[in-house]
């Protein structure tokens, strides 16, 4: 068994324990379980980091090219951000929701696992790696903004119903949730835009033409338009609160469609 495969399986097992502990903490707030989950999550982060470094030596390229690799990289980004946010801001529920998605990416890999697969020599190069890295950083920012919007809707519902339960007490104030959402969208938009520009440049350098009518870049342009609209609604049109939260939820739905379905089934190029 390759060393990277062993690290992957060990990481997956510990990550499953982390998600269970966070779920138990979600049901009945338990400081001890939360701290253990946070510590084990740091271990998972270390194992995933070791996996990428080990796999790089095994396959001879930066492992960000296959579906298996990019999905696991996305999970690594979510773990990284959840550790940072929970350490500095102590938002326990954010860590739980974020790692539900992170572990979901790992489970997805279990069904599409091709840990030994490689890629063609043309699907390599610094520009391509930078394109993929920035794109997934943008996706991660949009996912976290989605989570904060969901938390906003939940907190708003609890306030309207005057339910002062332990979930309400563990959620940040509405203005903080809105602020986190705004900052993440402001971060994610230029990351994805820059990734698209670099991707166009890389494709032109390699193939001598511009990839115009492929489904994924076309949907990505629509996706950016959704987030531009969100920023406009928030800053210029007077929208606030639940309207913005629901718009952001819908925008992230388009992110999921673009990554899981458009790239896989409708793109002539992005299905490797």
Secondary structure, DSSP 8 states (H G I E B T S, - for coil): --HHHHHHHHHHHHHHHHHHHHHHHHHS--HHHHHHHHHHHHHHHHHHHHHHHHHHHHHSS-S-SSHHHHHHHHHHHHHHHHHHHHHHH--HHHHHHHHHHHHHHHHHHHHS--TT----TTS-SHHHHHHHHHHHHHHHHHHHHHHHHHHHHHHHHHHHTT---HHHHHS--HHHHHHHHHHHHHHHHHHHHHHHHHHHHHHHHHHSS---S-HHHHHHHHHHHHHHHHHHHHHTS---THHHHHHHHHHHHHHHIIIIIIIIII-SSS--
